[in-house]
Amino acid sequence: MGRSTRRAQGRDAAGLQKRRKEVQKVPTGIAGLDQVLGGGVPAGRMTLVGGGAGSGKSMIGLQCLLHGAGAGEPGILVMFEERATSVRQNAMARGWDLAPLEKKNKLCLLDARLSPEVVVSGDFSIKSLLAILDQKTKAMRARRIVIDAVDALLYLYDSPLRERQELYALHEWLLDRRLTTIMTVKTVPQEEPHSRYAFLDFMADCVINVDQRVTAQITTRRMRVIKYRGSGYGRNEYPFVISPDGVTVMPITSNVLRHIPLGPKVSSGQARLDDVLAGGYRSGASILIVGTAGSGKTTLACIFSQAACRRGERVLYINFEESAESMVSSMLSTGLALRPLIKNGTLMVRSYLPEAMGVEEHLFHALEALDEFQPRHVVVDAISACRRMGSEFHAFEYLMRLLNACKERGITCFYINQATGLDIIAEVSGIGISSIIDTVVLLRHLPIGDTMKRQLIVMKSRGSKSSDQFHAFRITDRGIDLGKAEPGDTVGRSAHPTGFGRTGDR
Amino acid sequence: MKARRRETGRGATDRGATYVFRLFVAGNESNSSQAKGNLARLCEEHLKGRFEIETVNVLRDAATAYKHNVLLTPTLILIKPHPKVTVVGNLSDNRQVLAALRLTGNGR
């Protein structure tokens, strides 16, 4: 059940066409992993998952068993290190209740830990384990098995030869029963690439390595398929997350851009700004709002959000700067009432501390929100804070992939970028995403005499005409009050290079 | 289908406690046969007349092995006197086994 056989066409040496049969596969049910494996793990064969402590090996195994239990393939979990009770509790914490599956003989947890008090005297074998597994396999018609932390068993043997003999015996037994097996083994990254268990790699038909590494104080998880006999597979390193729902692997699918063309114009929420934008923003576009601190970027985004929500278009607001509460209350002063919109479910505000998670986890949360909430528009406030996910590169990765996800779904994406200096035009390209940005709105406020003057300019607007002049604006208790176009080169000459500050045609 | 064999040493003395063992074996494979032989010899030498050995063949009775969480063969469990002791292996290291079973020092 749930197996897929793929046939590939090939030509042999004589040039005759022949049918090449790819191995039968069993889906693991882990989002993304099956995609990387081209359908799943090899059916009736062994897959080795290696990784350090806490890298997610056991979770991959358990998820595969749970998926099997739900797909008519009962499974056995042999644990050499963890207690059955703690596995049940940890599973429960993720909302997986194992008890009913165990009762219905869809899942069997076999506690194979060896008491530390056991005295070893002379040679021994795992025949008893095999006898027990034999009985269980027959009784519950098991199709899948996970051998978790097999290294704990191997440590009992003094001799590398006996280690191998016993593992080969186990492997033979598994093959004879045609059980789809996931065996996990701890590896220590500092050592020679699991020298002690290198033979496991040769024995297994599919080898997957998982690890977690810390860069710039933030942890990221990566997995890589090392080999897959008789099958192709994704050869990159793929990021993955362990969320409350389990492991999710995120293959970067966008070698092909599957972007939906820009949609119709939607109002910016401000009539004058709509004029400047020649009717509003294009829905499904990516829009960058750049400006110095306090120049009104968040206000501009919130004005749009309020208008969109009132039209019944859901908006997801990802805030890396402040909590939903503080955003709502500070927007009250500009006459924006966001609370009712949150209450009626058209506006969703998600606040995160950038440094709290790695890029994958941030992405996971964002993509999950896209799928669950199905917004028409997304605001990220502010992308400059994304650097705190680790580095400029991490910020780029996050923003690029989120933007791609939005583009594939036809979701309008507002990226707010806080510029640090006066020369904000140089920061428009910030984090290297400008090439896929459709519209850039630049805000600045400049000291003119003894007052601060705010100006707005639409610098780039793909697929649309727009005014290319600076417009003075004020933030009032009724939102933004946008003035007429004014010559850009009368103020703050130093703030803009040639080509942008010039007076437009209108 | 139970395949247990009970051997009782005759004339258990009152002085020393009776040792009750359960030995898990996998048929007649080499390690299991060796363990049987080594245990029998040890009992004759150190526990004459005051031991009981229950042998469980895991190939025939996996349920008992499962019940007692015995995954490796041979496995010797000292049930009485307390505390329980588990020794894994063919029992080839006589001194180590005696020490584990608390039989050093009172042997002859």
Interface residues (C-beta under 8 A of the other chain):
Chain A: D111 A112 L114 S115 E117 V118 V119 V120 S121 G122 D123 F124 S125 I126 K127 S128 L129 A131 I132 D134 Q135 K136 L156
Chain B: F24 A26 E29 N31 Q34 A35 V58 L59 A62 A63 A65 Y66 N69 V70 L71 L72 T73 P74 T75 V85 T86 V87 V88 G89 N90 L91 S92 D93 Q96 V97 A100
